[in-house]
Amino acid sequence: MGLVRTMGKFCFVQCDWSGCNKKMENNDEKMLISLAKSCGWLNKGDQWLCPDCKDHFEGLRGLLEEIEVAFRVNQRIVRGLDYYTRTAFEFLARDGLGAQNAVAAGGRYDNLVELYGGKWTPAVGISLGIERILEIMEKQGMLDQPKSRTEIFIVSVDDTVRDEALKLAQELRARFVNVEVDLMGRDMRKQLSYANSQGIPLVIFVGPHELKKGIFTVKSMKDGKEAGMNRRNILKRFGKLGQLV
């Protein structure tokens, strides 16, 4: 008689090796693994599962097939923590990592909450290999500098107008526009260079001349076209909910 750990308990299985009965007196995990290898349990798959665990595993596989999630059954997956029950799993990268291609792994631990004094709570968890995921993303060119989601960059022509630039930015943000304004004291040329490097499509110039006339220059960074607009028209044109604010 031998044991296979499932569902937080041991399911009994038959074993013809005469040394099993003596060794099973010592309920040691390393011994169980050694015993499993000696008896050939690891090569016999899920035939050793108890009826409840077997039904659960077949149901899980059926669900994965139904929703078209590719998977492969591997009876040799081992998780290093003792509280896992029933299913353990790994997510493998198709390429880019060689033999060390597991990027995430986890399993069920239905008895863990109860173990620490709570109610029995079905649970499942996963841990991610962030370094391996980043390595794959880098090899696939997915770590290129992302373009900003900023829709408008407000350029302060000089330091005297930074408060007014921030005020205009806040008015646009109140209308759900993604706006950025310089807070680093950069000159106008560097502000424009930054907006261009981030792929920000529009800039609005705020300077003493613009404030005096009440007309701001709006520039498309894509084609360089410019247009003069007063504050009200800017808020109406670019404010996504301007009519409600």
N, C-alpha and C positions, 0 to 999 in steps of 0.2 A: 504494500500500500504506500502511495506517495501523496504529495500535496502540490497544488498549484495555487498561487495567490491571485485571487480575483475578488472584486467587490468588497475589499477590506477584510476578507476572511480567506480561509483555505478551502478549496474544492478538492475532494478526495478523488484520486485517480489510481488505477491499477498499475503495478510495476512488478516485473518478474525477477528483479535483481534481489538476491538473498540478503544483501547488506542493507536494504532500505529500512527494514523494521528497526534495526539497531540504531542507525543513524538518525531516524526520525524522532528518537527520544530527545534529541537536542534541537530545539526549535530555533536554529540559527540561519540567518539569511544567506550568508556565504556558503554554508553547508548545503542549503537548499539549491543554490545555483550549481554547485559542484555535483550534487545528486542528480539534478535535472540533466546535466551533461552526460553523466555516467549512464543514466537510464535511457537517454535518447528522447526525453520529453520535449526538448527544444525543437526537435525535428517532426513532432507529431501534431503541431498546430493546435487549432481550437477544438479538437476532439476531446480535450481534457477539461473543457469548461463545464461548469455546472449548468443545468437547464436554464436558470434565470439569466445567467451571464451570456450564455450562448444565444438566447432569444434577443437579448439587448444588443449584442454585437451584430447579429444578422439584421436587426432593425436599423441600426446605424448605417450599415453598408447599403441597405436598401434605400435609405433616405439620401445618402450621398449620390447614389446612382440616379435617383429620381431628379435631383437638382443638378445633375451633370457635373459633379465635382470629381475630378480625376484622383484616384488614390490607388495605393498598392498595399496589400496586407503584408506586414513584416512581423513575424512572431518573435523576433530577437530584439525588438526595441526595449531598452532598459532605461528607466528614469531613476535618478540617484536618490530620490526622497521616498521615504517609506509610506507616506500617507496616500499615495495614488490608488485609486480603485478602478476596476474595469478598464476602460480604454485609455491608452497612452498614444500619443501621435507626434509626428515630426513634419515640418514643412521643409522641403528640399528645393534648392535652386537648380534649375535645369543646367546651367553652365556658369562658368566664371569663378568657381571656388575649388574645383578639383574634388578630392576626396572629402574635404571638410565642407560639405555643401548644405548642412542643416542650418537654416536661418531662424527657425522657431520650433519650439517643442512644448508639450504640456500634456494634460490629461485630466481625468476626473478625480475629485477627492471628496466624495459624498460624505465621508465620516469626519472630516477635519473640524468642522464647526462644533460638532457634538463632542469631539475629543477635548476641546477647550471649554466645555461647559455649556455650550449652546444647544439649541434644538437640532435634530438631524436635518441637514440642509443639503440637497443636491447641489453640486458645484462643479465647475470646470474652469481651468485656467491655462494660461499660456505665457511663456517667457520668450522674448525676442533677442536675437543676437544683433544688436545695433551695429557693431563694427562690421559684421559680415554683410548686413543689408547695405550699409554705406559703401562697402567695397564693390558690391554688385552694381549699385547705382552709379558709382564712379566709372566702372568699366562700360556701362551702357550709356554714358554721357548724360546722365540725369542730374548731375550735380553742377551743371553750368550755372553761372550767376543768374538767378531768376530775375525777370523783369518786374519792376514795381507795379503794384496795382493802383498806384496813385493816378488819379485822373487829371488833376491840375496842380501845378507847382506855382506858388506865388513868389515872384522875384522881388526882393527889396533892393531898390536902386542904390540906396545908401542907408546909413545907420539911423537917420532921422525919421525914417518911415516904417521901421520894423513893427512898431505897435499897431500902425494902421494895416500893415500886411497881415498881422495875426488876427486883427479884428475881422478883416474880409474873409480870412480862412475859416474863422469860427462861424460866420454867417453862412458860408457854403456848407460847412459840416452839418449845421442845423437842418440843412435841406438834403442830407444824405449824399453829399458829394465827398469823395475821398480826396482830400486836399493835404498837401504838404507845404510847409513854409520853412525857410532857412532859420535855424536857431544857432548856427555856428559862427555867425559873423563873416561869412564868405563874401567876397566882392561879387559884382553882378556876373562877370565872366565865369567865375567858378560855379556860381549857382546854375547858370545855363548849361555848363558842361556836365554838372551832376544830373540835371533833369534829362539831358540827352542820353547819358550813359544808362539811366534807369528806364529809358523808353517811355517817359511820361509824355503823353500826347499834346498837352496844352500848358502854356505858361501865361501868367498874368503879371504885367509889370506894375509895381506900385512905387511911385517916386513923388518928389515935391511937385513936379510939373503936372503929373496926373491928378494929384489930390487938389491942386489949385483949380484945374479945369473941370474936375469931376468926371473925366474920361480916362479909362484905363486901356492900355494896349494889351490885346489878347493875341497870342501868337501860336500858330500850329507848328509843332516841332517836326512834323512830317514833311510839310511842303514849304515852310517858312512864311506862309501868308499871315498877315496881320490885320486886325480890325480894331477900331476904337469903340468901346462900349462903356456906358455909365454903370454905376453900381446896381441899379434896379434891373437893368437889362441882363447883366451878368447873372444875378440871382434867378431871374425868370428863365433865362436860356439854359443854364446849367443845373439849377436846382431841381432835383428829381421830384420833390414834393412841394415845390415852391408855392403852388396855389393853396396849399393847406397850412402853410406856416405863417 
